[in-house]
């Protein structure tokens, strides 16, 4: 049996060049209340340890190059740092001050050490997330992990507009997270010039109704095969048991 070494090397090269990006709102415990999640038993919805274990199981299975997490509590951040710091560079936890009683959780971005170096990396806290300037394949790359306002569309547009000049000037860029806005090809959130929208079909939220409000957009990178929608739960409690969150993860392979 003859083996085509050239093809094997090419396949290996293509595999290592794929950037797998995972974005996920993992649901901060400070947002969980009995009214909103009435269909979920208290023993399930209030078991932060079990929820975190389910989330970690999915994260480990995906083995993504870039992980964008929203609604991370300080305790969860410490656990992520302990479990993943050997494999990933973690940004500081950038808390989002929603209001007086809900201001502990925030965004954290994780970047795989095999693909990124922290020597030239800079993190910038935003009112609605975190910006990371880094090198990817020796080229400047800018990554935004966002959680836009749930108050009004005007607030969301103001937040997006505040980073728009940098989004437009970036040659290689990723913007992902919880847009808090239903996907539509006609809305400005998903029409940033020269950015590819990677989630046009997958619903990502299942509490009030089936909605696609989480997304990943990229510039200077192309979509690759292999991205599929996560299994949509048939009821709220099963969603908690499967994912540990009220949002579903978004995963995309780009090169």
N, C-alpha and C positions, 0 to 999 in steps of 0.2 A: 504493500500500500504506500503510495507516494503522497506526501503532504506538501501543499503549496505554502511554503514558509512566508512568502511575500504576502499572501492573502491573510495569513494569521497575524502578521505584524500590522497590516492595514486595519484589520478588525480591532486589534488591541488599541491602535492609535485612535481610531474613531471613538471607541468606548471611553478612553481617557479624556477625550476632548469634549465630551458632553457635560454641560453644566445642568445639574438637576436642582430646580428651585422649588422649595416647599413654603407655602404661606398658610398660616393658620391662626385664627382667633381661638384660643384655648379656653375662653370663658373664665374670667376672674371670679373668685368666690364672693367678692364684695358686691357682685351684681346678682347673685342668686337669691331669689325670694320665693316664698310659697305660692304667691298669686301667679306670677309669670310661668312658673314651672310646676303648676298644680298637678299635672299628669305624671309627675315623677315622684316616687316615694322619697320621703325625707332621708331615709337611710342611704339612698343612692345619690340624690342631688347634693347632700351635705357631706359626703365622704370625700374630702379633698384628696386624701392619699390614694384611694382607688381611682379617682378621676385622673390624677397625675400618672399613675401607672399605665393606664390605658393610652394616654397621650404619649408617654415615653415609648411604649410598645410600637406605636405607629411611626414615631420619629425614627426609631432604630431600624425598623423594617424598610423605610424609604431610603435611608442612608444618603440624604440629599447633600449637594455641594454647598448650597446656600439655604438657610432656614430663617424665615421671617415669622416671628411669633408676636401676637398681640394679646393684651389682657393677661400679662404674666404678673403674678403676685411676687413680692420679695422672697417669700419662703420658697416658691417654685424656682425663682431665679437662682437661689443658692443651691438647690438640688440640681438644676441644669448645669451649673458651673462645676459642681462636684463630679457629676456623671460624664460630662462631655468635654471638659476643658483640655483633656489630652488629645482630643480629636479635632476640636473646633476652637476658633477664636471667637469669644463672646464680646459683644458690645456691652457697655454699661446698661443697666435697666433704666430706660427713659420713661419716667412716669407721666401719665396724662391726667391733668387735674380737671375731671369732669365737673365735679362740684364738691361741696364740703365733706360729704360723707363717702364719696367714691373718688379717691385720689391716690390710691396705693399702687394700683396696677399700671403696667405700661408695656412698651415694646422692647424686644431684644432680638438682635440679628446674630446668627451664628454662621461662620464661614470656615469651611474645611481647610485645615492646615496644609493639606497636600496640594491645594490649589491657590491659596492666598498666604501672604506673609504679613505679619503685623508690623514689620519695620517701617513701611511707608504708609501705613493705614491711619486714617483719622476719622473719628466719630464726632458727629455734631447733633446735639439734642434739638429736637423740634417741639413745638407746642403739641404736635399730633404724631410724634414718632421719632425716628432716628435716621440720620443720613450718614452713610459710610463712604468715604473716598478711599479707593484702594487700587491695587494693580491686579489685573487678571491677564495671564499670558503676556506679562510685561507691558500691558497697555492700560492706560488710565480707565478706571471703571467707577461709576457712581451708583450706589444702591440705596434706595429709599424703602423703609419699612414704615407704613403709615396706618393710622386708624383715624379716619376722618370723623367729623362731628355728626352726632345723631340728632342734633337740635333742629337744623334747617339746611336746606340746599344752599342758601346764601353763605352760611358759615363754611360749608364744604368747598364751595367755589373760592372763597377767600383763602382758605388753607392751600388749595391747589395752586392758586395764582401766586402765592408767596414763594413757591419753589419752581414755578414755570420757567423763568429765565435760565436756571441751572439745568432743568430737564432738557430744554431746547439746545443748549450749548454742548451738552454731553455727547460724546461719540459712542461710548458703550455704557448703557445704563439699564437699570432695572428699577421699577417701581411696583411694589406689591403690598398687599395687606387688606384691611377691611375698609372698603370705600363707603360703606353705609349707604349705598345707592344702587338700586336695581340696574343691572346691565342693560344698556340700549346703545345701539350703534350710532344713535343720533345725539347722545349727550356728550358734553365736553369732557367728562371724566374719562371716557373711553375713546376720545378722539385727539389725543396728544400727538402732534405732528411727528411722523417718522417712528412712532412706537407701535409695535405689534401687540395686539390684545390676545392673550393666551387662553382666556376662559370665556367663551361666548355661549356655552351650552350647559355647563354643570351648575345645578343649584347648590348653594353653599350654606343656606340657613333654613331651618325647618320648624321654628317655633310658631311664629304668627301665621306664616304661609310659606310656600316654597319660593325662595328668592335667590337670585344670583347677585350677591353684594360684595363678594370677595374676588380679587383678581390679581393677576400678574401681567405686567406690560414690560416689554424689553425693546431696546434700541441697539442696533449694531450686532445683534445676535439673531440667529434663525431658529425657528421651531424645528424640533426633531420628532420622530415617531416615538410612540410609547406612552403618551399621556392619556389617561382615562379618567372618567368621573368616578369619585368614590361612591360606594353603595349608599343610597338614600334610605334612611330609616323609615319603617312603616308606622312608627309612633314615637312620641317624645321620649318615653322611658327607654325604649330600645336604642334611641339615638345616644342617650347618656351612657348606656351600657356598652355600646359599640365604640364611641369616640371620646366620651368624657367631657364633651363640649356641645354647645348649641349650634356651633358652626362646623361645617365640614372642611377638611383640608383641601387646598388647591396645589396640585403638583404639575410641573411642566419640565420637559427636557428641551434645552436649547443649546445651540452650538455657536 
